Amino acid sequence: MSRFISQMPLALTEARAAAARGEVPVGAVLTDAQGRVVAQAGNRTRELSDPTAHAEILTIRAACAALHSERLPGHRLWVTLEPCPMCAAAISAARIGVLYYGADDPRMGGVRHGARVFEHPQCHHRPEIHDGIAAEESRGILREFFQIRR
Protein backbone atom coordinates (compact mmCIF):
# COMPACT_ATOMS: atom_id res chain seq x y z
CA MET A 1 0.00 0.00 0.00
CA SER A 2 1.38 3.39 -0.96
CA ARG A 3 1.56 6.44 1.27
CA PHE A 4 -1.12 9.09 0.59
CA ILE A 5 0.28 12.27 -0.95
CA SER A 6 -1.90 15.20 -1.93
CA GLN A 7 -1.34 16.38 -5.49
CA MET A 8 -3.23 19.62 -4.92
CA PRO A 9 0.02 21.66 -4.78
CA LEU A 10 0.80 20.49 -8.33
CA ALA A 11 -2.77 21.28 -9.44
CA LEU A 12 -2.38 24.77 -7.94
CA THR A 13 0.86 25.20 -9.92
CA GLU A 14 -1.07 24.30 -13.09
CA ALA A 15 -3.77 26.82 -12.13
CA ARG A 16 -1.19 29.59 -11.68
CA ALA A 17 0.37 28.73 -15.05
CA ALA A 18 -3.07 28.94 -16.66
CA ALA A 19 -3.58 32.39 -15.12
CA ALA A 20 -0.20 33.50 -16.47
CA ARG A 21 -1.43 32.48 -19.96
CA GLY A 22 -4.60 34.54 -19.48
CA GLU A 23 -6.76 31.45 -18.93
CA VAL A 24 -9.21 30.97 -16.07
CA PRO A 25 -6.89 29.54 -13.40
CA VAL A 26 -7.93 25.93 -12.99
CA GLY A 27 -5.43 23.09 -12.73
CA ALA A 28 -5.80 19.32 -12.66
CA VAL A 29 -3.55 16.34 -11.92
CA LEU A 30 -4.34 12.65 -12.40
CA THR A 31 -2.53 9.94 -10.45
CA ASP A 32 -2.63 6.18 -10.62
CA ALA A 33 -3.56 3.96 -7.66
CA GLN A 34 0.03 4.11 -6.38
CA GLY A 35 0.01 7.92 -6.38
CA ARG A 36 2.24 8.39 -9.45
CA VAL A 37 1.37 11.38 -11.61
CA VAL A 38 0.05 10.21 -14.99
CA ALA A 39 -1.01 13.57 -16.46
CA GLN A 40 -1.53 17.21 -15.52
CA ALA A 41 -2.85 20.34 -17.20
CA GLY A 42 -4.31 23.77 -16.76
CA ASN A 43 -7.13 25.41 -18.69
CA ARG A 44 -6.31 26.20 -22.34
CA THR A 45 -9.69 27.19 -23.79
CA ARG A 46 -8.46 30.50 -25.20
CA GLU A 47 -5.09 29.24 -26.38
CA LEU A 48 -6.64 26.32 -28.24
CA SER A 49 -9.87 28.13 -29.23
CA ASP A 50 -11.65 25.14 -27.73
CA PRO A 51 -14.46 25.50 -25.18
CA THR A 52 -13.82 21.90 -24.05
CA ALA A 53 -10.15 22.49 -23.20
CA HIS A 54 -10.77 22.56 -19.45
CA ALA A 55 -7.97 21.35 -17.18
CA GLU A 56 -9.87 18.16 -16.33
CA ILE A 57 -10.61 17.26 -19.95
CA LEU A 58 -7.01 17.89 -21.06
CA THR A 59 -5.70 15.82 -18.16
CA ILE A 60 -8.09 12.94 -18.86
CA ARG A 61 -7.22 13.01 -22.58
CA ALA A 62 -3.48 12.97 -21.86
CA ALA A 63 -3.80 10.14 -19.35
CA CYS A 64 -5.95 8.03 -21.66
CA ALA A 65 -3.48 8.57 -24.51
CA ALA A 66 -0.50 7.69 -22.31
CA LEU A 67 -2.19 4.55 -21.01
CA HIS A 68 -3.83 3.58 -24.34
CA SER A 69 -7.19 3.25 -22.61
CA GLU A 70 -10.50 5.11 -22.58
CA ARG A 71 -11.01 4.17 -18.93
CA LEU A 72 -9.07 5.16 -15.82
CA PRO A 73 -10.43 2.98 -13.01
CA GLY A 74 -8.56 3.30 -9.73
CA HIS A 75 -7.11 6.66 -10.74
CA ARG A 76 -7.44 9.86 -8.74
CA LEU A 77 -8.15 13.32 -10.13
CA TRP A 78 -7.11 16.46 -8.28
CA VAL A 79 -8.76 19.71 -9.46
CA THR A 80 -8.55 23.21 -8.01
CA LEU A 81 -12.20 24.05 -8.77
CA GLU A 82 -15.39 22.00 -8.62
CA PRO A 83 -15.77 20.41 -12.06
CA CYS A 84 -18.45 21.76 -14.38
CA PRO A 85 -21.15 19.40 -15.73
CA MET A 86 -19.10 18.65 -18.88
CA CYS A 87 -16.04 17.69 -16.84
CA ALA A 88 -18.08 15.72 -14.31
CA ALA A 89 -19.57 13.69 -17.18
CA ALA A 90 -16.05 13.05 -18.54
CA ILE A 91 -14.88 11.94 -15.08
CA SER A 92 -17.78 9.49 -14.97
CA ALA A 93 -17.16 8.23 -18.53
CA ALA A 94 -13.48 7.66 -17.73
CA ARG A 95 -14.46 5.72 -14.58
CA ILE A 96 -12.08 7.75 -12.40
CA GLY A 97 -12.12 6.30 -8.90
CA VAL A 98 -11.63 9.35 -6.71
CA LEU A 99 -12.18 13.07 -7.29
CA TYR A 100 -10.52 15.65 -5.05
CA TYR A 101 -11.34 19.30 -5.63
CA GLY A 102 -10.62 22.63 -4.00
CA ALA A 103 -13.05 25.51 -4.30
CA ASP A 104 -16.78 25.10 -4.75
CA ASP A 105 -18.30 26.64 -7.88
CA PRO A 106 -21.89 27.61 -7.02
CA ARG A 107 -22.34 29.26 -10.44
CA MET A 108 -20.99 26.61 -12.85
CA GLY A 109 -20.27 23.55 -10.71
CA GLY A 110 -21.59 20.16 -11.69
CA VAL A 111 -20.75 18.07 -8.63
CA ARG A 112 -22.18 19.67 -5.47
CA HIS A 113 -23.94 22.53 -7.27
CA GLY A 114 -26.01 22.98 -10.42
CA ALA A 115 -26.43 19.80 -12.45
CA ARG A 116 -25.03 17.47 -9.76
CA VAL A 117 -24.07 15.01 -12.47
CA PHE A 118 -23.12 12.15 -10.16
CA GLU A 119 -26.55 12.22 -8.48
CA HIS A 120 -28.49 11.60 -11.71
CA PRO A 121 -29.93 8.10 -12.17
CA GLN A 122 -28.42 8.08 -15.69
CA CYS A 123 -24.90 8.50 -14.29
CA HIS A 124 -23.20 5.15 -14.85
CA HIS A 125 -20.18 5.75 -12.60
CA ARG A 126 -19.86 7.81 -9.44
CA PRO A 127 -16.39 8.53 -8.09
CA GLU A 128 -15.61 8.90 -4.43
CA ILE A 129 -15.59 12.69 -3.83
CA HIS A 130 -13.49 14.79 -1.45
CA ASP A 131 -14.07 18.53 -1.64
CA GLY A 132 -12.51 21.54 0.06
CA ILE A 133 -8.88 20.44 -0.52
CA ALA A 134 -6.79 23.66 -0.49
CA ALA A 135 -10.07 25.48 -1.11
CA GLU A 136 -8.94 28.84 0.26
CA GLU A 137 -5.81 28.90 -1.90
CA SER A 138 -7.82 27.83 -4.96
CA ARG A 139 -10.39 30.57 -4.30
CA GLY A 140 -7.60 33.11 -3.81
CA ILE A 141 -6.05 32.38 -7.20
CA LEU A 142 -9.44 32.73 -8.89
CA ARG A 143 -10.34 35.88 -6.96
CA GLU A 144 -7.05 37.57 -7.86
CA PHE A 145 -7.39 36.58 -11.53
CA PHE A 146 -10.88 38.08 -11.86
CA GLN A 147 -10.11 41.21 -9.79
CA ILE A 148 -7.35 42.11 -12.24
CA ARG A 149 -9.78 41.80 -15.15
CA ARG A 150 -12.60 43.89 -13.67
Protein Blocks (a to p, Z undefined) as FASTA:
>chain_A
ZZdddfklmmmmmmmmmmmnopacdddddddfkopafbdcddfklmnopaklcfklmmmm
mmmmmnopabdghiacddfbdcdfklmmmmmmnopabdcdfbdcfklgcklgmjlmmlpm
klmbdcdddehiaklmmmmmmmmmmmmmZZ
